[in-house]
Every structure is written in C-alpha cells, then in structure tokens.
Amino acid sequence: MKLVYGACFYQDQESGAYAVVVPDLPGCTTGGYDLAGALEMAVDAASGWVLNELEDGKDIPLATSIEKVELDPDMGAGFVAPIVLDMDS
C-alpha cells in the first residue's frame, strides 16, 4: 500500500536545518540537517506513525489534498511537499 501525505517543511535561517510536520498525522514531526535528510526523516517518521496505527488496529487518517495543506504561520516561512510512504516494504 502506498500513501501520499503533505508534509510542511520549515527551514531555520541560521543553521539551514529543516523542521518537518505532517499535519494529517497528529504529533508526527521530525527534521533534518538539510533538505535531503529532512525528506528522508519525514518518510521514516510518517511510515512509523502509520505502522503503529495499523498495528493497533486503528484506521489511518485520510490525506488532505496537497493544495489544501496549510503551513503554520508560527513556524515561519515554509513549503508543502508530498511524501510517499510505501507501507509494503
């Protein structure tokens, strides 16, 4: 099963590191020292979040369409990008 969620990426202007939030998955946050690392960590964190829900017999949230994912203004400037979770692997 492949799932696509919108992830919000916020870059720290001093360090260049990124914070990542997946709004459809409550509490799913991560980060990375650079964009490539942040993308990798976002997929890993979201996959783990979904896997935990499935193992607990819970339904996973439906994904909000990318165009409707909203950035948190308190986090500063950022962008939304899709992440793809391959739950079969």
LOPA-108106 format. One record per residue: x, y negated, z of N, C-alpha, C, CB in turn; residue in one letter. Coordinates in steps of 0.2 Angstrom, whole numbers, padded with zeros to 4 digits, always signed. Glycine has a CB too. Layout:
N
XYZXYZXYZXYZA/...
***
This chain:
89
+0004+0006+0000+0000+0000+0000+0004-0006+0000-0005+0000+0006M/+0003-0011-0005+0007-0017-0005+0002-0023-0003+0010-0018-0012K/+0005-0027+0001+0001-0033+0004+0005-0039+0002+0000-0032+0012L/+0001-0044+0001+0004-0051+0000+0001-0056+0005+0003-0053-0008V/+0005-0059+0008+0003-0064+0013+0007-0071+0012+0005-0062+0021Y/+0004-0076+0013+0008-0083+0013+0012-0084+0019+0003-0089+0011G/+0018-0086+0018+0022-0087+0024+0024-0095+0023+0029-0083+0024A/+0025-0098+0029+0026-0105+0029+0034-0106+0031+0022-0109+0034C/+0038-0109+0027+0045-0110+0029+0046-0117+0030+0049-0107+0022F/+0050-0118+0036+0052-0125+0038+0059-0125+0039+0048-0126+0045Y/+0063-0129+0036+0070-0130+0036+0072-0135+0041+0073-0131+0030Q/+0077-0133+0046+0080-0138+0050+0085-0142+0047+0083-0134+0056D/+0084-0148+0047+0088-0153+0043+0096-0153+0045+0086-0160+0043Q/+0097-0152+0052+0104-0152+0054+0107-0145+0053+0103-0153+0062E/+0104-0140+0054+0108-0133+0053+0107-0130+0046+0106-0129+0059S/+0101-0132+0043+0099-0129+0037+0096-0122+0038+0106-0127+0033G/+0095-0120+0044+0091-0114+0045+0084-0115+0044+0093-0111+0053A/+0080-0109+0044+0073-0109+0042+0069-0106+0048+0072-0106+0036Y/+0064-0109+0050+0059-0105+0054+0053-0103+0049+0056-0110+0060A/+0050-0097+0051+0045-0094+0046+0039-0092+0051+0048-0088+0042V/+0033-0094+0048+0027-0092+0052+0022-0089+0046+0024-0099+0055V/+0019-0084+0048+0014-0080+0044+0008-0082+0047+0016-0073+0043V/+0004-0087+0045-0002-0089+0049-0008-0083+0049-0005-0095+0045P/-0008-0079+0044-0013-0074+0044-0012-0068+0049-0014-0071+0038D/-0006-0068+0052-0004-0063+0057-0002-0067+0063+0002-0059+0054L/-0007-0067+0068-0005-0071+0074+0001-0069+0078-0011-0071+0078P/+0005-0074+0079+0011-0073+0083+0017-0071+0079+0010-0068+0088G/+0016-0070+0072+0021-0067+0068+0026-0073+0066+0018-0064+0062C/+0031-0074+0069+0036-0079+0067+0043-0076+0067+0036-0085+0073T/+0047-0079+0063+0054-0077+0063+0058-0083+0060+0055-0070+0058T/+0064-0081+0058+0068-0086+0055+0075-0083+0052+0070-0091+0060G/+0079-0088+0049+0085-0085+0046+0090-0091+0045+0084-0082+0039G/+0096-0090+0045+0101-0095+0044+0101-0098+0037+0108-0092+0045Y/+0098-0095+0032+0097-0098+0026+0091-0095+0023+0104-0096+0021D/+0089-0097+0017+0083-0096+0014+0082-0088+0012+0082-0099+0007L/+0088-0085+0010+0088-0078+0008+0087-0074+0015+0094-0076+0005A/+0090-0076+0020+0089-0072+0026+0082-0073+0029+0094-0075+0031G/+0080-0079+0028+0073-0081+0031+0068-0077+0027+0071-0088+0030A/+0068-0076+0021+0064-0072+0017+0064-0065+0019+0065-0072+0009L/+0070-0062+0020+0071-0055+0022+0068-0054+0029+0078-0053+0022E/+0069-0059+0033+0066-0058+0040+0059-0059+0040+0070-0063+0045M/+0056-0063+0036+0049-0064+0035+0045-0057+0033+0047-0069+0030A/+0048-0054+0028+0046-0047+0026+0046-0042+0032+0049-0045+0020V/+0052-0042+0035+0053-0037+0040+0048-0038+0046+0060-0038+0043D/+0047-0045+0048+0043-0046+0054+0036-0045+0052+0044-0054+0056A/+0034-0047+0046+0027-0046+0044+0025-0038+0043+0025-0050+0038A/+0030-0035+0041+0029-0027+0040+0028-0024+0047+0035-0024+0036S/+0032-0026+0051+0032-0023+0058+0025-0025+0061+0038-0026+0062G/+0023-0031+0060+0017-0033+0063+0011-0029+0061+0015-0041+0062W/+0011-0028+0054+0005-0024+0051+0006-0017+0053+0006-0025+0043V/+0012-0014+0053+0013-0007+0055+0010-0006+0062+0020-0005+0055L/+0012-0011+0067+0009-0010+0074+0002-0010+0074+0012-0016+0078N/-0002-0014+0070-0009-0014+0070-0012-0008+0067-0011-0020+0066E/-0009-0005+0062-0011+0001+0059-0010+0007+0064-0007+0002+0052L/-0004+0007+0067-0003+0012+0072-0008+0012+0078+0004+0012+0074E/-0010+0006+0079-0015+0006+0085-0022+0007+0083-0014-0001+0088D/-0023+0008+0076-0030+0009+0073-0034+0003+0072-0034+0014+0078G/-0030-0003+0072-0034-0009+0071-0034-0011+0063-0031-0015+0075K/-0039-0015+0061-0039-0017+0055-0034-0023+0054-0046-0020+0053D/-0031-0023+0048-0026-0029+0047-0030-0035+0044-0020-0027+0042I/-0028-0041+0045-0031-0047+0043-0031-0047+0035-0029-0053+0046P/-0036-0050+0032-0036-0051+0025-0031-0057+0024-0043-0052+0022L/-0028-0057+0018-0023-0063+0017-0027-0069+0014-0018-0061+0012A/-0026-0075+0017-0028-0081+0014-0025-0082+0007-0027-0087+0019T/-0028-0085+0002-0025-0086-0004-0020-0091-0003-0030-0088-0009S/-0014-0090-0007-0008-0094-0006-0010-0102-0006-0003-0093-0011I/-0014-0104-0011-0016-0111-0012-0020-0114-0005-0021-0111-0018E/-0022-0109-0001-0026-0112+0005-0022-0111+0011-0032-0108+0005K/-0016-0108+0011-0012-0108+0017-0010-0115+0019-0006-0103+0016V/-0011-0117+0025-0009-0124+0027-0003-0124+0031-0015-0127+0030E/+0002-0129+0030+0008-0130+0034+0006-0133+0040+0013-0134+0030L/+0009-0132+0046+0008-0135+0052+0012-0142+0052+0011-0131+0058D/+0009-0148+0052+0012-0154+0052+0017-0155+0058+0007-0160+0052P/+0016-0152+0064+0020-0152+0069+0027-0149+0068+0017-0149+0075D/+0027-0145+0063+0034-0141+0062+0038-0145+0057+0032-0134+0059M/+0035-0151+0054+0039-0155+0049+0037-0152+0042+0046-0154+0050G/+0041-0155+0038+0041-0153+0030+0042-0146+0029+0045-0158+0026A/+0039-0143+0025+0040-0136+0023+0037-0134+0017+0037-0131+0029G/+0036-0127+0015+0033-0125+0009+0030-0118+0011+0038-0125+0003F/+0026-0116+0007+0022-0110+0007+0025-0105+0002+0015-0110+0007V/+0026-0099+0003+0029-0094-0002+0025-0087+0000+0036-0094-0002A/+0024-0084-0006+0021-0077-0004+0027-0072-0002+0017-0074-0011P/+0025-0068+0002+0029-0062+0004+0025-0056+0002+0032-0062+0012I/+0029-0051+0000+0026-0044-0002+0028-0039+0003+0028-0043-0009V/+0024-0036+0006+0025-0030+0010+0024-0024+0007+0021-0031+0017L/+0028-0019+0007+0027-0013+0004+0027-0008+0010+0034-0010-0001D/+0021-0007+0012+0019-0003+0018+0020+0005+0017+0012-0004+0020M/+0021+0007+0011+0023+0014+0009+0030+0016+0010+0021+0015+0002D/+0034+0011+0011+0041+0013+0012+0043+0013+0019+0046+0008+0008S/
***
